Amino acid sequence: MPGIILTQNKTFIIGPVAKLLGYIMEGIFFCLDKIGIPNIGLSIILFTIVIYLLMMPLTVKQQKFSKLSAKMNPELQAIQAKYKNKKDNESMMKMNDETQAVYAKYGVSATGSCVQLLIQMPILFALYRVIYAMPAYVGKIKDAFFPLVDELIAQPGSVEFIQTFKDASMFTKQFANEAFTGGNMEYIRNTFIDVLNRASTLEWSSLAEKFPSLSADVSTTVETLERYNNFLGLNIGNSPSFIVKEAIAAGSYLMVAAAIAVPVLSAVTQWINTKLMPQPENNNSQENAMASSMKTMNYMMPLMSAIFCYTLPAGMGLYWIAGSVVRSIQQVIINRHIDKMDLDELIKKNVEKRNKKLEKAGVNPKTINNYANMSTRTISSKASSMTQEEKDLAVKKSTEYYNRNAKAGSLASKANMVKQYNEKNNKN
């Protein structure tokens, strides 16, 4: 399998993830090449399927949390209503404690869905990077640029000429880098390939015209790349907008339709994907406003993807289409699984897992669970018989008690509050 040494993403987190995903893409292309179909488009589709299948457990967890959130929302909204317009520190602390108690009751964390998103986001960004810079991660594709690149570097004026290419501005820092100006041949080769990888058919033609002695090597390289990039008759290395212009000039309106189909399919498949996603039920004006904004985004994003797909290389559009189709199929399967899921059993399992974590931390889960149940009662019979002054005094005494014995807001402090509450009831 060829080595991977082209310019790669070095961003913190995304860089290492992209390198790992690059090995997967390298393996897929290597296998396709061995069976005689070294095709970038097919590689992108298979790569997208593999990555989304690997992320499916995270997606399921995220949507389980969403399902539990729908069940928790009435209790959380009741707490928000209870402390509405109360901005003093004591009220805010009590609201926070009661909110945390609701999450404890269901055995989940308030940041439950964020964890899955934080894991998925670097993967998705890295996946985009691998597809957008295939030669940097797939050695076989990189090899297609040789021996042309070495011969082009040796030509006087070649550096200045390729910097006139449309996307060369993306690599301005690389051309000014000390490694480039200092004659680091590997760095110079990689920079040339970065630019040529984004060159349009017109720019390849201009290269052959500018350096006639390289026309044969240019033709060989273009022929190899077109074979790799050909997907259902489209050169996915070119943007649909460029393909449309060329097709109109050649009078090939079938090719125009094929090129326009890429951004259209991208928008349609993304719209279908958003419609399959579970929609939350909202019961207050704030969440209704958020839902309205989300609904607007669900319509805007497909339109934006269509615009981007029309101007970016068709390979990116193919990735978005493949990703949307895979997510839609996943979503149908997940929806069926979630609909059949026993929420009470899920809550029970969540609480059991949480209790084990508490036991490892040296905290008795029974006292914490008692606190959670006590805090989440909608109406307490005893509380209803107390005056507001008595309630405030009880809270003040409880606060003083657990502040003396444990760090405020800790699990131990909440356990001490439960202990005091139980002791007081036993005396009564």
SVG drawing of the C-alpha trace seen along z (x, -y; Angstrom):
<svg xmlns="http://www.w3.org/2000/svg" viewBox="-51 -39 68 47">
<polyline fill="none" stroke="black" stroke-width="0.4" points="0.0,0.0 1.6,-3.4 2.7,-5.7 0.8,-8.8 3.2,-11.8 1.3,-14.7 0.4,-17.8 -2.0,-16.8 -4.2,-18.7 -2.2,-19.5 -5.0,-21.0 -5.3,-20.0 -7.6,-16.9 -8.9,-17.1 -5.4,-16.5 -4.8,-13.1 -8.4,-12.0 -8.1,-12.9 -4.9,-10.8 -6.7,-7.8 -9.6,-8.2 -7.1,-8.6 -5.9,-5.1 -9.5,-3.9 -9.9,-5.7 -6.5,-4.5 -7.6,-0.9 -10.9,-1.3 -9.2,-2.8 -6.5,-0.1 -9.1,2.7 -11.1,1.1 -7.8,0.8 -7.0,4.5 -10.4,5.5 -9.9,3.2 -12.2,0.3 -10.0,-2.5 -12.8,-5.1 -12.8,-8.1 -16.6,-8.5 -17.2,-4.9 -14.5,-5.2 -16.3,-8.3 -19.6,-6.4 -18.0,-3.4 -16.0,-5.6 -19.1,-7.6 -21.0,-4.4 -18.2,-3.0 -17.7,-6.1 -21.4,-6.6 -21.8,-3.0 -18.9,-3.4 -20.7,-6.5 -24.1,-4.8 -23.8,-3.9 -23.1,-7.6 -26.2,-8.6 -28.4,-6.0 -27.2,-7.3 -27.9,-10.9 -31.4,-10.1 -32.1,-8.0 -31.2,-11.1 -33.6,-13.2 -36.4,-10.7 -35.7,-11.0 -35.5,-14.8 -39.1,-14.8 -40.2,-12.9 -38.2,-15.1 -39.3,-18.4 -42.6,-18.8 -40.7,-18.5 -37.9,-20.9 -40.5,-23.4 -42.3,-23.2 -39.1,-24.1 -38.5,-27.0 -42.0,-28.3 -41.5,-27.9 -38.5,-30.2 -39.6,-32.5 -38.5,-36.1 -36.5,-35.0 -33.0,-36.1 -31.5,-36.2 -28.6,-33.8 -30.5,-31.6 -33.3,-31.0 -30.9,-30.3 -29.1,-27.7 -32.3,-26.0 -33.4,-26.0 -30.1,-24.4 -30.3,-21.8 -33.9,-20.8 -32.9,-20.7 -29.9,-18.4 -32.2,-16.3 -34.5,-15.7 -31.6,-14.5 -30.5,-12.3 -34.0,-10.8 -33.7,-9.7 -30.1,-8.6 -28.7,-11.0 -26.4,-14.0 -27.4,-17.5 -24.6,-17.3 -25.5,-13.8 -26.1,-14.8 -23.1,-17.2 -20.6,-14.4 -21.8,-12.6 -21.7,-15.8 -18.2,-16.6 -17.0,-13.2 -18.8,-13.3 -17.8,-16.9 -14.1,-16.3 -14.8,-13.1 -17.1,-14.9 -14.7,-17.8 -11.8,-15.3 -13.9,-13.2 -14.5,-16.4 -10.8,-17.1 -9.9,-13.6 -12.4,-13.8 -11.4,-17.4 -7.7,-16.5 -7.7,-12.9 -4.0,-12.8 -2.9,-13.8 -4.3,-10.6 -4.4,-8.1 -1.0,-7.3 -2.3,-5.8 -4.0,-9.1 -0.9,-11.0 1.2,-8.8 -0.9,-10.0 0.8,-13.4 4.3,-11.9 6.5,-12.3 4.7,-15.5 5.2,-17.4 9.0,-16.8 9.3,-18.0 7.1,-21.0 9.1,-22.1 12.2,-22.1 10.5,-24.5 11.4,-28.2 8.3,-30.3 6.3,-27.2 5.9,-28.4 4.5,-31.8 2.3,-30.2 0.5,-27.7 -0.2,-30.5 -2.5,-32.1 -4.8,-29.1 -8.2,-29.9 -7.7,-27.9 -4.0,-28.6 -4.7,-31.4 -5.7,-28.8 -2.0,-27.8 -0.3,-31.3 1.2,-30.5 2.7,-27.3 4.4,-29.1 5.8,-31.7 6.9,-29.0 10.6,-28.7 10.5,-25.0 9.3,-26.0 11.6,-29.0 14.5,-27.0 14.2,-24.2 12.7,-21.4 11.8,-19.2 9.2,-17.1 7.4,-20.2 7.6,-21.8 6.1,-18.7 3.3,-18.5 2.4,-22.2 2.4,-21.7 0.1,-18.7 -2.2,-20.6 -2.8,-23.2 -3.0,-20.8 -5.5,-18.6 -7.9,-21.5 -7.2,-22.5 -10.1,-22.6 -9.9,-21.1 -9.3,-24.5 -6.4,-25.1 -4.8,-21.7 -5.1,-22.8 -3.4,-26.1 -0.6,-24.2 0.0,-22.2 0.0,-25.4 2.4,-27.2 4.9,-24.4 4.6,-22.5 7.4,-20.1 5.3,-18.7 2.1,-18.3 2.5,-14.5 2.9,-14.2 0.0,-16.6 -2.2,-14.4 -1.2,-11.2 -1.8,-12.8 -5.2,-14.2 -6.2,-10.9 -5.4,-9.0 -7.2,-11.5 -10.2,-11.6 -10.4,-7.8 -10.2,-8.0 -12.7,-10.9 -15.2,-9.6 -18.5,-8.8 -21.5,-8.0 -20.0,-10.2 -19.2,-13.2 -15.7,-14.3 -16.2,-14.8 -13.0,-16.8 -14.8,-19.7 -17.6,-21.7 -21.1,-21.4 -20.9,-25.1 -17.8,-24.4 -19.4,-21.2 -22.5,-23.1 -20.5,-25.8 -18.5,-23.2 -21.6,-21.2 -23.5,-24.2 -20.6,-25.1 -20.5,-21.6 -24.3,-21.4 -24.5,-18.4 -27.7,-19.2 -27.8,-15.7 -24.5,-16.5 -26.1,-19.8 -28.9,-17.9 -26.4,-15.5 -24.4,-18.3 -27.4,-20.1 -28.6,-16.9 -25.7,-16.9 -26.7,-20.1 -30.4,-19.3 -30.0,-15.7 -27.9,-17.1 -30.6,-19.5 -33.4,-17.0 -31.6,-14.2 -30.7,-16.6 -34.3,-17.9 -35.6,-14.3 -33.0,-13.6 -34.2,-16.5 -37.8,-15.4 -36.9,-12.0 -35.2,-13.4 -37.4,-13.3 -39.2,-16.6 -39.5,-17.8 -42.8,-18.7 -42.8,-22.2 -45.0,-23.5 -43.7,-27.0 -43.1,-30.1 -39.3,-30.1 -39.0,-26.5 -41.6,-27.2 -39.5,-30.1 -36.4,-27.8 -38.4,-25.2 -39.4,-27.8 -35.8,-28.9 -34.8,-25.2 -37.6,-24.7 -36.3,-27.7 -32.7,-26.2 -34.1,-22.8 -35.2,-24.6 -32.2,-26.9 -29.5,-24.3 -30.6,-22.2 -30.7,-25.3 -27.2,-26.4 -25.9,-22.9 -27.3,-23.2 -25.4,-26.5 -22.2,-25.1 -22.4,-21.9 -22.9,-23.9 -19.6,-25.8 -17.4,-23.1 -16.0,-20.0 -18.8,-17.5 -17.0,-15.0 -18.0,-17.1 -21.6,-17.0 -21.4,-13.2 -20.2,-13.0 -23.1,-15.1 -25.6,-13.0 -24.1,-9.8 -24.0,-11.1 -27.7,-12.2 -28.8,-8.9 -26.9,-6.9 -28.2,-9.1 -31.7,-8.7 -31.5,-4.9 -30.0,-5.0 -32.7,-7.3 -35.5,-5.0 -33.8,-2.1 -33.2,-4.2 -36.7,-5.5 -38.1,-2.0 -35.8,-1.0 -36.6,-4.1 -40.4,-3.6 -40.2,-0.1 -37.9,-1.1 -39.3,-0.7 -38.5,-4.1 -39.0,-2.9 -36.5,-0.1 -34.0,-2.5 -34.4,-4.8 -33.9,-1.9 -30.7,-0.9 -29.4,-4.5 -30.0,-4.8 -28.2,-1.5 -25.2,-2.8 -25.3,-6.0 -25.5,-4.3 -22.4,-2.2 -20.5,-5.4 -21.6,-7.0 -20.6,-3.9 -17.1,-4.0 -17.0,-7.7 -17.7,-6.6 -21.3,-8.1 -24.3,-6.1 -26.7,-6.3 -29.8,-5.7 -29.4,-9.1 -28.9,-10.8 -31.9,-9.1 -34.0,-10.1 -32.9,-13.7 -33.8,-13.4 -37.2,-12.0 -37.8,-14.6 -36.7,-17.5 -38.9,-16.4 -42.2,-16.1 -44.7,-18.3 -46.5,-19.2 -45.3,-18.1 -48.1,-17.7 -45.9,-18.9 -44.6,-21.9 -48.2,-22.9 -48.9,-23.3 -45.9,-25.5 -45.9,-29.2 -43.4,-30.9 -41.4,-32.1 -41.2,-28.5 -40.0,-27.3 -37.3,-29.9 -36.1,-29.2 -35.9,-25.4 -33.9,-26.1 -31.6,-28.4 -31.0,-25.8 -30.4,-23.1 -27.9,-25.2 -26.0,-26.1 -25.9,-22.3 -24.5,-21.0 -22.1,-24.0 -20.5,-23.1 -20.1,-19.4 -19.3,-19.4 -18.4,-21.5 -21.5,-23.4 -23.1,-21.8 -21.3,-18.5 -22.9,-15.1 -21.9,-14.8 -23.6,-18.1 -26.9,-16.8 -26.6,-13.6 -26.2,-15.5 -29.3,-17.6 -31.3,-14.3 -29.9,-13.0 -31.0,-16.2 -34.4,-16.1 -34.9,-12.5 -33.7,-13.2 -36.1,-16.0 -39.1,-13.9 -38.2,-11.1 -38.3,-13.6 -41.6,-14.9"/>
</svg>
